[in-house]
Amino acid sequence: METPSAARITGTTAVEISASVRMLVERGELAPGELLPPVRALAEHLGVNRNTAVAAYRRLARDGAVIAQGRAGTRVAGRQALAQEGFADASALTHRAPGVPAGTLRDLGTGNPDPALIPDLAPALAGAVGRPVLYGEPVVDPDFEAWVREWVAPDAPARDASRLTLTSGAVDAIERLLDQALVRDDAVALEDPCFLASIQTVRHAGYRALPVAVDEDGMTAHGLRAALEAGARAVVLTPRAQNPTGASLGPRRARELQEVLAAHPYVLVVLDDYYSFLSRRPFRSPLPPGHRRWALVRSVSKFLGPDLCLAVTATDAETADRLALRLSPGTTWVSHLLQRLANGVLTDRASRDLIDRAGEHYAARNREVASLLTARGIPVAPADGMSLWVPLPCPATPVADGLARRGWLVRTGDEFRLERTGDPSHHLRLTVHDLDEQESQTLVEDLAAAVGDVVRPGD
């Protein structure tokens, strides 16, 4: 039987069908939450192959326009904001945990640094104020440029390490890098699970996200090979402290990725080394010798604070020239005041020592909580990064709901997936570095109890 929504959808290709659904949503003819026709019914109505209808729904799910719910069908997505990094929105959980006021939940979903471990910017402010910078002057402050070259030179290909660009943070850098290399509907290989901002960047720009699985050693070589064979024109890869999993490339995985990329020298490879100074793991590049299109992005947000919106990008010469066209003085350059301020802090020995202590603190707290969870029957292997990636023996959402009833707000792995299809995530991402010993113990006990409620209902 034909559903009302099926009668309004048109098209004979996956692109046309998905565009028709999006148009109906934009016009208000398909409302948020409305059930779309089953794949078979849509295919029969349009006279197309079932696989064409499947591909159309996958495109819509990838772009966040619909939500696939398995046997419950596919519904038009609501207009709620996409998940954002930082302090979490309790509403997604508290409606399933009645009676728990949102403001009473302890937020473990933030991914934020500890303010006490961010260097004081005040001593560097006086040195940041100098003569006014005018139109037409170099966009990179000379003193900061000298320091940056020493920072990126060891990890960028030597022949191109001198081509530097500054942007307003790593997310801004990645957005600009993809924009100068891609057009709408081009394919991008992304880690899966993936950093929230990268998901949003690709979705909003209309690129096709090709998921590449991540294991304990980072992006998998077989997954990257499959994405490149499927037409990926760019790759966004986190070489260490991958968010959310904390995975870092080991020497073997880096070599495997180099072998895969060697056959695709003109694919843009963006290395998002956002954790840099805080990382407890060495930087290992997946770039093979002579790779033609690449970018190494390093932000200061995790150790100097998110409000200091500044990222350094080292690129090949062609990419640098393309970026320069979009970073003209007086419009989209990065303030020299911010550059001088960052330079003043990063060249101060006491500030660098504090940053190093911060990195060790985050790693130590992750190890301690991982050890407590393992002892309680939830094995966790601590990796690198600001948060802890916790595997569960059951779906994560009901466990998150159980934690909400016990006063904790957490993020499930579903938020970091490129496609909300298939089996639900069995992971939580927990930011635990600001918990004291007693709070950590309480969290572990509550988490074990919440898992028990799901695994052994009614006990």
Order of alpha helices (4+ residues) and beta strands (2+ residues): alpha-alpha-alpha-alpha-beta-beta-alpha-beta-alpha-alpha-beta-alpha-beta-alpha-beta-beta-alpha-beta-alpha-beta-beta-alpha-beta-alpha-alpha-alpha-beta-alpha-beta-beta-beta-alpha
